[in-house]
Amino acid sequence: MGGNDQIGSITALILLVPSVLFMLSVERFLRADVLAKVGA
């Protein structure tokens, strides 16, 4: 059971990392877009 739990945690990390990177990139893109609109 321990190995199965480790696989589950690794799978959770593999799924979590791309979602966090996606959120950060979207936030940065939206922030740049808003700043561009405010600057213009």
C-alpha positions as CSV (number, residue, x, y, z in Angstrom):
1,M,0.0,0.0,0.0
2,G,2.9,2.4,0.7
3,G,4.1,2.2,-2.9
4,N,0.6,2.8,-4.2
5,D,0.3,5.9,-2.0
6,Q,3.6,7.2,-3.2
7,I,2.5,6.8,-6.8
8,G,-0.7,8.7,-6.0
9,S,1.3,11.6,-4.5
10,I,3.6,11.6,-7.5
11,T,0.6,11.7,-9.8
12,A,-0.8,14.6,-7.8
13,L,2.4,16.5,-8.1
14,I,2.6,15.8,-11.9
15,L,-0.9,17.2,-12.3
16,L,-0.4,20.1,-9.9
17,V,2.8,21.6,-11.4
18,P,1.4,22.3,-14.9
19,S,-1.8,23.8,-13.5
20,V,0.2,26.1,-11.2
21,L,2.5,27.2,-14.1
22,F,-0.6,27.7,-16.3
23,M,-2.2,29.9,-13.6
24,L,1.0,32.0,-13.2
25,S,1.4,32.5,-17.0
26,V,-2.3,33.4,-17.4
27,E,-2.0,35.8,-14.5
28,R,1.1,37.4,-15.9
29,F,-0.4,37.7,-19.4
30,L,-3.6,39.2,-18.1
31,R,-1.6,41.6,-15.9
32,A,0.5,42.7,-18.9
33,D,-2.7,43.1,-21.0
34,V,-4.3,45.3,-18.3
35,L,-1.2,47.4,-17.9
36,A,-1.0,47.8,-21.6
37,K,-4.6,49.0,-21.8
38,V,-4.1,51.4,-18.8
39,G,-0.8,52.7,-20.3
40,A,-2.5,53.3,-23.7
